[in-house]
Amino acid sequence: MAQDTPDADRVARVIAENVYAAFCRRATMPAHPLEEQTILARLVEAIRPQIGRGAPGAIVEAANAALSAWEQRDPDIRGPRVVAVNPVDGAVTLG
């Protein structure tokens, strides 16, 4: 089934999962496990349009905008921001 997923969707999902995992490791936040899929979906929605455009900076901006929106909705959540993304392997660096 994963083979049916367009490459850009797969890449966006990998990056979103890496952003979410790295953010949660370093963030100050209450445990809301039911929110995980919602946040991942919002990250994917933000990142997906930037895949394939050749500008990792646009992916960074999109991911950070989604993280900021999450923090605005829940003032108990505070965390680092994405500073770099490797669109080839989905690796992310937070600062």
Backbone as a printed PyTorch tensor [residue, N CA C, xyz], in Angstrom:
tensor([[[ 0.8050, -1.1800,  0.0000],
         [ 0.0000,  0.0000,  0.0000],
         [ 0.8580,  1.2580,  0.0000]],

        [[ 1.9860,  1.2410,  0.6760],
         [ 2.8650,  2.3980,  0.6910],
         [ 3.3550,  2.7330, -0.7160]],

        [[ 3.3960,  1.7420, -1.5970],
         [ 3.8420,  1.9870, -2.9590],
         [ 2.8210,  2.8270, -3.7240]],

        [[ 1.5670,  2.8640, -3.2920],
         [ 0.5340,  3.6550, -3.9430],
         [ 0.5910,  5.1240, -3.5340]],

        [[ 1.3450,  5.4380, -2.4900],
         [ 1.4360,  6.7970, -1.9900],
         [ 2.4030,  7.5900, -2.8770]],

        [[ 1.9450,  8.7240, -3.4180],
         [ 2.8590,  9.5470, -4.2150],
         [ 4.0870,  9.9250, -3.3930]],

        [[ 5.2170, 10.0330, -4.0690],
         [ 6.4820, 10.2800, -3.3930],
         [ 6.4490, 11.5380, -2.5350]],

        [[ 5.8760, 12.6210, -3.0330],
         [ 5.8400, 13.8660, -2.2590],
         [ 5.0410, 13.6860, -0.9700]],

        [[ 3.9610, 12.9140, -1.0290],
         [ 3.1750, 12.6540,  0.1770],
         [ 3.9830, 11.8470,  1.1850]],

        [[ 4.7220, 10.8720,  0.7010],
         [ 5.5460, 10.0390,  1.5780],
         [ 6.6440, 10.8730,  2.2230]],

        [[ 7.3190, 11.6970,  1.4380],
         [ 8.3870, 12.5450,  1.9650],
         [ 7.8300, 13.5200,  3.0000]],

        [[ 6.6920, 14.1340,  2.6970],
         [ 6.0800, 15.0720,  3.6450],
         [ 5.7350, 14.3640,  4.9490]],

        [[ 5.2330, 13.1480,  4.8550],
         [ 4.8710, 12.3900,  6.0610],
         [ 6.1100, 12.0570,  6.8940]],

        [[ 7.1840, 11.6360,  6.2360],
         [ 8.4280, 11.3060,  6.9550],
         [ 8.9680, 12.5410,  7.6630]],

        [[ 9.0140, 13.6670,  6.9520],
         [ 9.5110, 14.9020,  7.5660],
         [ 8.6140, 15.3100,  8.7320]],

        [[ 7.2990, 15.2570,  8.5400],
         [ 6.3630, 15.6240,  9.6040],
         [ 6.5550, 14.7400, 10.8430]],

        [[ 6.7160, 13.4380, 10.6300],
         [ 6.9280, 12.5320, 11.7610],
         [ 8.2300, 12.8560, 12.4800]],

        [[ 9.2650, 13.1890, 11.7270],
         [10.5490, 13.5300, 12.3450],
         [10.4650, 14.8530, 13.1010]],

        [[ 9.7690, 15.8310, 12.5330],
         [ 9.5810, 17.1120, 13.2190],
         [ 8.8220, 16.8860, 14.5210]],

        [[ 7.7350, 16.1430, 14.4440],
         [ 6.9060, 15.9060, 15.6300],
         [ 7.7080, 15.1900, 16.7210]],

        [[ 8.4230, 14.1510, 16.3510],
         [ 9.1920, 13.3860, 17.3390],
         [10.2740, 14.2450, 17.9820]],

        [[10.9940, 15.0040, 17.1820],
         [12.0630, 15.8470, 17.7220],
         [11.4810, 16.9550, 18.6000]],

        [[10.3820, 17.5500, 18.1770],
         [ 9.7300, 18.5990, 18.9610],
         [ 9.2950, 18.0470, 20.3130]],

        [[ 8.6500, 16.9050, 20.3040],
         [ 8.1310, 16.3250, 21.5540],
         [ 9.2420, 15.9360, 22.5140]],

        [[10.3950, 15.5530, 22.0050],
         [11.5180, 15.1990, 22.8840],
         [12.0230, 16.4040, 23.6610]],

        [[11.9110, 17.5890, 23.0850],
         [12.5050, 18.7740, 23.7070],
         [11.4880, 19.7900, 24.1990]],

        [[10.2300, 19.5960, 23.9160],
         [ 9.2070, 20.5810, 24.2470],
         [ 8.7320, 20.4700, 25.6910]],

        [[ 8.1840, 21.5680, 26.1630],
         [ 7.4610, 21.5940, 27.4210],
         [ 6.0000, 21.4490, 27.0460]],

        [[ 5.4210, 20.3260, 27.4370],
         [ 4.0350, 20.1030, 27.0340],
         [ 3.3890, 19.0190, 27.8720]],

        [[ 2.0860, 19.1410, 28.0700],
         [ 1.3480, 18.0670, 28.7370],
         [ 1.1660, 16.9040, 27.7570]],

        [[ 0.9000, 15.7460, 28.2870],
         [ 0.6920, 14.5690, 27.4410],
         [-0.7170, 14.5910, 26.8540]],

        [[-0.8050, 14.6670, 25.5430],
         [-2.0720, 14.6080, 24.8240],
         [-1.9150, 13.6120, 23.6780]],

        [[-1.8170, 12.3270, 23.9840],
         [-1.5510, 11.3520, 22.9210],
         [-2.6160, 11.3300, 21.8230]],

        [[-3.8320, 11.7180, 22.1330],
         [-4.8820, 11.7070, 21.1200],
         [-4.6880, 12.8090, 20.0870]],

        [[-3.8860, 13.8140, 20.4160],
         [-3.6410, 14.9240, 19.5140],
         [-2.5820, 14.6050, 18.4620]],

        [[-1.8300, 13.5470, 18.6610],
         [-0.6970, 13.2520, 17.7810],
         [-1.0920, 13.2080, 16.3070]],

        [[-2.1240, 12.4710, 15.9580],
         [-2.5070, 12.3480, 14.5440],
         [-2.9760, 13.6790, 13.9630]],

        [[-3.6310, 14.4900, 14.7700],
         [-4.0680, 15.8110, 14.3040],
         [-2.8660, 16.6880, 13.9900]],

        [[-1.9000, 16.7090, 14.8960],
         [-0.7110, 17.5370, 14.7000],
         [ 0.0870, 17.0270, 13.4990]],

        [[ 0.2330, 15.7160, 13.3930],
         [ 0.9390, 15.1530, 12.2340],
         [ 0.2510, 15.5290, 10.9280]],

        [[-1.0650, 15.4670, 10.9060],
         [-1.8120, 15.8270,  9.6930],
         [-1.5780, 17.2900,  9.3420]],

        [[-1.5580, 18.1540, 10.3400],
         [-1.3370, 19.5830, 10.0750],
         [ 0.0850, 19.8410,  9.5940]],

        [[ 1.0380, 19.1160, 10.1530],
         [ 2.4140, 19.2520,  9.6770],
         [ 2.5230, 18.7970,  8.2200]],

        [[ 1.9260, 17.6490,  7.9030],
         [ 1.9620, 17.1440,  6.5250],
         [ 1.3040, 18.1440,  5.5850]],

        [[ 0.1440, 18.6630,  5.9670],
         [-0.5640, 19.6440,  5.1320],
         [ 0.2850, 20.8840,  4.8780]],

        [[ 1.0450, 21.3050,  5.8690],
         [ 1.8940, 22.4830,  5.7120],
         [ 3.1300, 22.1890,  4.8610]],

        [[ 3.7070, 21.0130,  5.0630],
         [ 4.9650, 20.6580,  4.4010],
         [ 4.7570, 20.2060,  2.9560]],

        [[ 3.6960, 19.4610,  2.6930],
         [ 3.4740, 18.8320,  1.3810],
         [ 3.6050, 19.7890,  0.1960]],

        [[ 3.0180, 20.9850,  0.2330],
         [ 3.1340, 21.8750, -0.9230],
         [ 4.5670, 22.3420, -1.2120]],

        [[ 5.4520, 22.2030, -0.2250],
         [ 6.8320, 22.6670, -0.3920],
         [ 7.7660, 21.5810, -0.9490]],

        [[ 7.3170, 20.3410, -0.9490],
         [ 8.1570, 19.2340, -1.4140],
         [ 8.3550, 19.3550, -2.9240]],

        [[ 9.6050, 19.2010, -3.3460],
         [ 9.9140, 19.2310, -4.7660],
         [10.1610, 20.6150, -5.3300]],

        [[10.0930, 21.6070, -4.5010],
         [10.3200, 22.9720, -4.9820],
         [11.7720, 23.3930, -4.8690]],

        [[12.6060, 22.5110, -4.3070],
         [14.0360, 22.7880, -4.2460],
         [14.4710, 23.7770, -3.1840]],

        [[13.5950, 24.1040, -2.2500],
         [13.9400, 25.0770, -1.2170],
         [13.6700, 24.5040,  0.1690]],

        [[14.6830, 23.8590,  0.7760],
         [14.4740, 23.3320,  2.1270],
         [14.0350, 24.4070,  3.1180]],

        [[14.4140, 25.6530,  2.8760],
         [13.9920, 26.7400,  3.7620],
         [12.4830, 26.8980,  3.8030]],

        [[11.8270, 26.6340,  2.6780],
         [10.3600, 26.7270,  2.6340],
         [ 9.7350, 25.6140,  3.4660]],

        [[10.3600, 24.4490,  3.4830],
         [ 9.8760, 23.3420,  4.3080],
         [10.0330, 23.7010,  5.7780]],

        [[11.1770, 24.2930,  6.1260],
         [11.4340, 24.7210,  7.5040],
         [10.3670, 25.7300,  7.9310]],

        [[10.1010, 26.7250,  7.0860],
         [ 9.1030, 27.7420,  7.4120],
         [ 7.7180, 27.1300,  7.5820]],

        [[ 7.3620, 26.2040,  6.7160],
         [ 6.0460, 25.5660,  6.7940],
         [ 5.9050, 24.7560,  8.0850]],

        [[ 6.9380, 23.9990,  8.4160],
         [ 6.8990, 23.1960,  9.6480],
         [ 6.8040, 24.0950, 10.8710]],

        [[ 7.5790, 25.1610, 10.8780],
         [ 7.5550, 26.0720, 12.0260],
         [ 6.2170, 26.7910, 12.1500]],

        [[ 5.5910, 27.1060, 11.0300],
         [ 4.2690, 27.7350, 11.0800],
         [ 3.2500, 26.7840, 11.7090]],

        [[ 3.3280, 25.5020, 11.3630],
         [ 2.4130, 24.5170, 11.9460],
         [ 2.6780, 24.3550, 13.4480]],

        [[ 3.9430, 24.3540, 13.8470],
         [ 4.2730, 24.2540, 15.2740],
         [ 3.7720, 25.4920, 16.0240]],

        [[ 3.9390, 26.6630, 15.4300],
         [ 3.4650, 27.8970, 16.0700],
         [ 1.9490, 27.8910, 16.2290]],

        [[ 1.2480, 27.4140, 15.2170],
         [-0.2170, 27.3310, 15.2990],
         [-0.6320, 26.3970, 16.4260]],

        [[ 0.0850, 25.2920, 16.5860],
         [-0.1960, 24.3430, 17.6610],
         [-0.0070, 25.0230, 19.0130]],

        [[ 1.1080, 25.7370, 19.1630],
         [ 1.3720, 26.4300, 20.4220],
         [ 0.3330, 27.5140, 20.7110]],

        [[-0.1420, 28.1750, 19.6770],
         [-1.1610, 29.2150, 19.8790],
         [-2.4680, 28.6210, 20.3740]],

        [[-2.7920, 27.4210, 19.9150],
         [-4.0280, 26.7620, 20.3560],
         [-3.9190, 26.2370, 21.7750]],

        [[-2.7140, 25.8840, 22.1960],
         [-2.5210, 25.3070, 23.5260],
         [-1.3390, 25.9990, 24.2020]],

        [[-1.5990, 26.9700, 25.0870],
         [-0.5180, 27.7390, 25.7000],
         [ 0.4050, 26.9230, 26.6120]],

        [[ 0.0480, 25.6970, 26.9330],
         [ 0.9200, 24.8550, 27.7560],
         [ 2.0330, 24.2140, 26.9370]],

        [[ 1.9710, 24.3560, 25.6220],
         [ 2.9650, 23.7350, 24.7350],
         [ 3.9580, 24.7850, 24.2790]],

        [[ 5.2300, 24.4990, 24.4950],
         [ 6.3230, 25.3540, 24.0430],
         [ 7.4770, 24.4600, 23.6360]],

        [[ 8.0620, 24.7480, 22.4880],
         [ 9.1680, 23.9100, 22.0530],
         [10.0740, 24.6080, 21.0590]],

        [[11.0900, 23.8930, 20.6420],
         [12.0710, 24.4410, 19.7070],
         [11.5060, 24.5410, 18.2930]],

        [[12.2520, 25.1400, 17.4350],
         [11.8490, 25.2880, 16.0390],
         [12.8230, 24.5370, 15.1300]],

        [[12.3090, 24.1900, 13.9820],
         [13.1060, 23.5150, 12.9570],
         [14.0870, 24.5360, 12.3820]],

        [[15.3490, 24.1400, 12.2820],
         [16.3510, 25.0260, 11.6770],
         [16.8760, 24.4700, 10.3590]],

        [[16.7120, 23.1560, 10.1500],
         [17.1770, 22.5500,  8.8970],
         [16.3920, 21.2810,  8.6170]],

        [[16.1930, 21.0150,  7.3200],
         [15.5100, 19.8080,  6.8600],
         [16.2930, 19.2460,  5.6830]],

        [[16.4760, 17.9440,  5.6730],
         [17.0440, 17.2640,  4.5150],
         [15.8880, 16.5850,  3.7880]],

        [[15.4510, 17.1500,  2.6500],
         [14.2940, 16.5840,  1.9570],
         [14.5640, 15.2190,  1.3400]],

        [[15.8240, 14.8260,  1.2560],
         [16.1620, 13.5190,  0.6770],
         [15.8360, 12.3910,  1.6430]],

        [[16.2910, 12.5560,  2.9160],
         [16.0640, 11.4730,  3.8840],
         [15.0840, 11.8510,  4.9860]],

        [[14.6090, 13.0970,  4.9840],
         [13.6290, 13.5230,  5.9760],
         [14.2250, 13.9310,  7.3180]],

        [[15.5440, 13.9540,  7.4170],
         [16.1750, 14.3280,  8.6860],
         [15.8860, 15.7850,  8.9930]],

        [[15.6870, 16.0670, 10.2730],
         [15.4270, 17.4460, 10.7100],
         [16.3690, 17.8150, 11.8440]],

        [[16.6530, 19.1070, 11.9420],
         [17.4520, 19.6440, 13.0260],
         [16.6260, 20.7390, 13.6800]],

        [[16.5070, 20.6630, 14.9890],
         [15.7930, 21.6830, 15.7360],
         [16.7840, 22.5220, 16.5140]],

        [[16.4530, 23.7870, 16.7160],
         [17.3520, 24.6760, 17.4360],
         [16.6800, 25.2850, 18.6220]]])
